[in-house]
Amino acid sequence: MTSLVLSCTLIGIGLYGVLTRRDLVAVLASIEVMLGGAQVLLASYAAGVSVPAVGEGITVVVLATGAAEAAIGLALLVALVRRNKTRTDQIEEVRG
Amino acid sequence: MSVLRTLPLVVVFVPVVVACLLAVGGRFVGRAAPWIALAGPLFAIGVGTASLDGGASGAVRWLGVGETAVRLGYHVDGLAAIMLLVVGVVSVCVIVFSIGYMRGDRGYVRYFALISLFTAAMAGLVIASDLVGLFLGWELVGACSFLLIGFWYERPEAAEAARKAFMVTRVGDAAMLVGMAVLWRATGTLELDAILGGVGALAPSVVTVAAVCLLLGAVGKSAQFPLHIWLPDAMEGPTPVSALIHAATMVAAGVFLVARTWPLFEASPEARLIALVLGTVTALGAATIALPQTDIKKVLAYSTISQLGFMFAALGVGAWPVALFHLVTHAAFKALLFLSSGSVIHGSGTQDLREMGDLRSKMPITATAWIIGGLALAGIPPTAGFFSKDEVVASVLQAAPWAGVALLAASVLTGAYVARATRLAFFGTARGAKEVHESQWTMTLPLLVLAVAALSLGLAGPMIARALGAESEALSLGIAAVAVGLAAAGAIGGWLLAADGGRREQALPPAFARMWGMVRNGYGFDTLATNVAVRPIAKLARFIDEAVDRAAIDGFVEGLAVAVRRAGALLAGTMNGDGQSYTALLAVGVIVLLAVTVWLVR
């Protein structure tokens, strides 16, 4: 139950950051927080499953994917900074 | 099935193949087209001659649903054989005649392809052993008639006449389909033998409804009152077509249909009475209309309607073999008259009787042929028309004196209009502007053949009666003498009427002249039909077009498109390009979905 509350809190904080911060770096950091929330849930619930180490294994995989995702995200960020775009409200090409 | 038993089918397949050949390879055929087109009618003559004493029959399964199957069968008996002979002989004459008549026409090959197709359809109609096959042929001859009336489709009158002929006959055909449906419902089959053999087991009301519906189909096809209005307009087609389709064969198909389904009519006095009344009215009415016509082809058109009325009257009193006899002789002498008029039109360049005159001296063969046809039409002995018409009048007089008297009156008028047209065209002084010449031998030869037929076919009466399995009627001398006397009196009247090249008609008192004009217009029946039937239907069609088609159906489809477009525009407003608001919507969506899932699982 504690882990569920912790996980929800982390995801809530991350979502709040993603939605409200205008700074692209802060948005990226908030996404990482949400990812952490998901991992907490995965790891804690894995403890109750009869086959051991599956949850832990998946958590490690998510960690690795998160690192890779962060690398790609940062690379995109660098490309945007080179175009002088560091804030979310400067990016509005995807429009109906 | 042995080869011999399927042999009759060549009368359909050969002309169909010829028609396809001419339609596809027309460019390479050229002047040979008429000679190739002769194949079909020659086979029809052959099979007809061989089958006079009864021929083969057979059937194939055509369409089926489960146990119920529609079979296409053929049955060549004496009746079909006689019709095949009529169709074959007249077709051969018309095709040979057309070699010269249609020379140099742009649609030369198309013309012969259509004639060939018509021969196939007509042969199919007469040898069909069930109503389905008969109806197929029936509709196909109608289609060929449409295509040939509108042969010179660049002329608006021809196109309009073709449409009119098609639509008016369609009225009768619709009734015929209803009749077939009634028979199918009552007997579960459309095979003629089965239906006609089981007439006794059917309820009288069913028989009457079916017979009247079939009769209406025949009335449309045979241009009987009140569906006669298409035939005079059909004269827009080439004259040989008028001879073949609109005088000798297709318009007689109505008489053939009634004869074919005779047991139905035998069991239904009501249907016979309708046939008698319509036939008598048509015979007398059309004969009066033929009298004041100025177009030589219109005279013949109304004459054809009138003569078909004679046949229907004979059918109405139950003398169907007599009607068939008159059909055969009429086919000969009316085809002869039409081809003669074609020769006249070809030679003099006009079809207006007022512009002819004295053609006898320039076109002696054509004039002789016309006069022989005219004598046969008026029923003067010893021509074929005398024998058949006498039998018609005698049998009608015997059964229904009032109708017989009306037919005798029509005979007087027949003599009058044919004598008038003869004098205007061939006697008196020449009034035409053009140099007149006799037609070439390919045109006069068919005239001679048909003239011999018109003179001698009267002797074929007993043979025809035997082929139909009926007793041949003895010539009733008293009635014959009266009829000939009346026809001769009418002819003298018509001859006098045509004095001075028609100027006597113009010098008539005004009241009479007005009536003369009204009769010439067919008593204004065409206008009446337009006002009573055509206009309301057109109005209804326009209403359906506007209210149902455009307002309801188009409105629904187009409204749907507009609604989708509006909704799209509305939703497009939320797409503002801000990634964070998209994410917010995504989050809301996920929460909603989660809530729904939880609520559903609970």
Interface residues (C-beta under 8 A of the other chain):
Chain A: L15 V18 L19 T20 V27 T88 D89 I91 E92 E93 V94 R95 G96
Chain B: L571 A572 G573 T574 M575 N576 G577 D578 G579 Q580 Y582 T583 A584 A587
